[in-house]
Amino acid sequence: MSDAGSEDVDAKKNKLGEYVGDRNEAGERHGHGRAVLPNGDVYEGEYENGKRNGQGTYRFKNGARYVGTYFQNMKHGQGIFYYPDGSKYEGAWVKDVRRGRGVYIYPNGDTYDGEWLQHLRHGQGTYNFKETGSKYQGSWVNGNMESAGEYIHCNHRYEGTFANNKPSGSGKYVFPDIKCEQHGDYHVEDQDETQVLRWVPRKITELTPPAIKTAEPEPQEGEETEESGSEEGQEGQEGQEEPVDL
């Protein structure tokens, strides 16, 4: 009979939380199980050698929820995170952070579909503004519009370079309906102790013809292609995103 008193058992239980599920020969959580953590969070899913590993659902006491893949207690692989403010991210995770391809839906209805790095929009992606119907597609760096991109409106678009979410330097406005383009430059000017972004037009031209893609030659009958024979083969608010403010 164990000499551990009931108080010792309760103290250990409060430290580790409650667990109901499979275990391995070493007594570690292994297989499918459900755990209620001391802070009130709940995890139900797969374990391996005492750690969350595989498919699972983690419910935070603040209302957030993660449904997806775990690796050694970390969100890793594909998963969906529902944030307490109503936003949602669905996509790739690497060691508990958004990294790779994913879609984020913001509380105001804006959406971002593209690449991520360390919880930030980074790489190529498209941001849709629900209120205006406009969208930006192009390059992102550390959460901001940077380098080459397009800001697309219902009847025209701007093509050029961006810096810190604003147009910068040379670019052009394209008006498909009236079949013309206005080329110019964006300059930052001081006005009443504030900096104002000003568009300076240079010229108007006809629409630039779209680039013509060269068609791939079709293989002759009996000719093998490269694909021939190929086989088909934690906090609940961490990483919560704010919509782009322009």
C-alpha positions in Angstrom: 0.0 0.0 0.0 1.3 3.4 -0.9 2.3 5.8 1.9 1.3 8.8 -0.2 -1.5 10.6 1.5 -4.6 11.9 -0.2 -3.2 15.5 -0.1 -0.1 14.3 -2.0 -2.3 12.7 -4.7 -4.5 15.8 -5.0 -1.4 18.0 -5.3 0.0 15.8 -8.1 -3.4 15.8 -9.9 -3.6 19.6 -9.7 -0.1 19.9 -11.2 -0.7 17.6 -14.1 -4.4 18.0 -14.7 -6.7 15.1 -15.5 -6.1 12.6 -18.3 -8.3 9.7 -19.6 -6.9 7.6 -22.4 -4.2 5.2 -23.6 -0.8 4.8 -22.2 2.4 3.0 -23.1 4.3 0.5 -21.0 6.2 3.3 -19.4 3.0 4.8 -18.2 3.3 7.8 -20.6 0.3 9.2 -22.5 0.4 7.3 -25.8 -2.4 6.8 -28.3 -5.7 8.5 -28.0 -6.7 10.5 -24.9 -8.4 13.5 -23.4 -6.6 15.8 -21.0 -8.0 18.7 -18.9 -5.0 20.9 -18.0 -4.7 22.7 -14.7 -5.4 26.1 -16.4 -8.8 24.8 -17.8 -7.6 24.1 -21.3 -8.7 20.8 -22.9 -6.9 18.6 -25.4 -8.3 15.6 -27.1 -6.4 13.7 -29.7 -3.3 11.6 -30.3 -0.3 11.3 -28.0 3.1 9.7 -28.5 5.5 9.1 -25.6 3.8 11.6 -23.3 3.5 14.4 -25.9 0.7 15.7 -28.2 1.6 14.1 -31.5 -0.7 13.6 -34.5 -4.2 14.8 -35.0 -5.9 16.6 -32.1 -8.2 19.4 -30.9 -7.0 21.9 -28.3 -9.6 24.1 -26.7 -8.4 27.2 -24.8 -10.4 28.5 -21.8 -10.6 31.9 -23.5 -12.7 30.4 -26.4 -9.9 29.9 -28.9 -9.6 26.5 -30.6 -7.0 24.6 -32.7 -7.9 21.6 -34.8 -5.0 20.0 -36.7 -1.7 18.2 -36.5 0.8 18.3 -33.6 4.4 17.3 -33.3 6.0 17.0 -29.9 3.4 19.2 -28.2 3.7 21.9 -31.0 1.2 22.8 -33.7 3.1 21.5 -36.7 1.7 20.6 -40.2 -1.8 21.5 -41.4 -4.3 23.0 -38.9 -7.1 25.5 -38.3 -6.9 28.0 -35.4 -10.1 29.8 -34.3 -9.2 33.0 -32.4 -11.3 34.6 -29.6 -12.0 37.7 -31.7 -13.7 35.6 -34.4 -10.8 35.5 -36.8 -9.6 32.2 -38.3 -6.4 30.8 -39.8 -6.3 27.7 -41.9 -3.0 26.5 -43.3 0.6 25.4 -42.5 2.2 25.5 -39.1 5.9 25.0 -38.1 6.8 24.6 -34.4 3.7 26.5 -33.2 3.9 29.5 -35.6 2.2 30.2 -39.0 4.7 29.4 -41.7 4.1 28.4 -45.3 0.8 28.7 -47.1 -2.3 29.7 -45.4 -5.6 31.7 -45.4 -6.5 34.1 -42.6 -10.0 35.5 -42.2 -10.1 38.7 -40.1 -12.9 39.9 -37.8 -13.9 42.6 -40.3 -14.3 40.1 -43.1 -10.9 40.9 -44.8 -9.0 37.8 -46.0 -5.4 37.1 -46.8 -4.4 34.1 -48.9 -0.7 33.5 -49.3 2.6 32.8 -47.6 3.6 33.2 -44.0 6.8 33.4 -41.9 6.9 33.6 -38.1 3.2 34.5 -37.8 3.6 37.3 -40.4 2.5 37.8 -44.0 5.7 37.2 -45.8 6.2 36.2 -49.5 3.6 36.2 -52.2 0.0 36.7 -51.2 -3.4 38.3 -51.9 -5.3 40.5 -49.4 -9.0 41.2 -50.0 -10.6 44.2 -48.4 -14.3 43.3 -47.8 -15.6 46.9 -47.3 -14.3 48.3 -50.6 -14.0 45.1 -52.7 -10.5 46.1 -53.6 -7.5 43.7 -53.2 -3.7 43.8 -53.1 -1.7 41.0 -54.7 2.0 40.8 -54.6 5.0 40.7 -52.3 4.9 40.9 -48.5 7.8 41.4 -46.0 7.3 41.1 -42.3 3.6 41.7 -42.5 3.7 44.7 -44.8 3.2 45.2 -48.6 6.7 45.5 -49.9 8.4 45.5 -53.4 6.3 44.6 -56.5 2.6 44.4 -56.3 -0.8 45.4 -57.7 -3.6 47.2 -55.9 -6.8 46.2 -57.8 -10.1 48.2 -57.7 -13.4 47.5 -59.5 -12.6 49.6 -62.6 -8.8 50.2 -62.4 -5.6 49.0 -60.8 -2.3 50.3 -59.7 0.9 48.4 -60.6 4.2 49.3 -59.0 6.4 49.1 -56.0 5.3 49.3 -52.4 6.9 50.2 -49.1 5.3 49.8 -45.6 1.9 49.2 -47.1 2.0 52.3 -49.4 2.9 52.8 -53.1 6.5 54.1 -53.5 8.4 55.3 -56.5 7.5 54.6 -60.1 4.3 52.8 -61.1 1.2 53.1 -63.3 -2.5 53.2 -63.1 -4.3 50.9 -65.6 -7.8 51.7 -66.8 -9.1 48.8 -68.9 -12.5 50.4 -69.7 -10.9 53.4 -71.4 -7.9 51.4 -72.7 -5.1 53.6 -71.3 -2.4 53.7 -68.7 -1.1 56.6 -66.6 2.5 56.4 -65.7 4.1 58.4 -62.9 5.8 58.4 -59.5 4.8 58.6 -55.9 6.6 61.1 -53.7 6.5 61.8 -50.0 6.1 65.5 -49.3 6.0 67.5 -46.0 2.8 69.3 -45.5 1.7 71.0 -42.2 4.3 69.1 -40.2 3.0 65.8 -41.6 4.2 63.6 -44.5 1.7 63.3 -47.5 2.0 60.7 -50.3 1.6 62.5 -53.7 1.1 61.0 -57.1 3.0 62.8 -59.9 1.8 61.7 -63.4 4.4 61.6 -66.3 2.6 60.3 -69.3 -0.5 58.5 -70.7 -0.1 55.5 -73.0 -2.2 52.8 -74.6 -2.7 49.5 -72.7 0.4 47.4 -72.5 -0.3 44.1 -74.4 -0.5 41.1 -72.1 2.5 38.8 -72.3 1.9 35.9 -74.7 2.6 32.4 -73.2 4.3 30.0 -75.6 2.2 26.8 -76.0 3.9 23.6 -75.1 4.1 21.2 -78.0 1.8 18.3 -77.7 3.5 14.9 -77.5 3.1 12.6 -80.5 1.3 9.3 -80.1 3.4 6.8 -78.3 5.8 9.5 -77.1 6.5 9.4 -73.3 6.3 12.6 -71.3 8.0 13.4 -68.0 4.9 12.4 -66.1 4.4 9.1 -67.8 4.3 6.3 -65.3 4.5 8.7 -62.3 2.8 7.6 -59.1 0.3 9.8 -57.3 1.2 10.0 -54.3 0.4 28.2 -25.6 -1.9 30.9 -25.6 -5.2 31.1 -27.4 -4.4 34.6 -28.7 -0.8 34.0 -29.8 -0.3 35.0 -33.4 -3.7 36.7 -33.7 -3.6 39.0 -36.7 -4.8 42.6 -37.2 -6.3 43.6 -40.6 -4.4 45.9 -42.9 -5.1 49.5 -42.2 -4.6 51.7 -45.2 
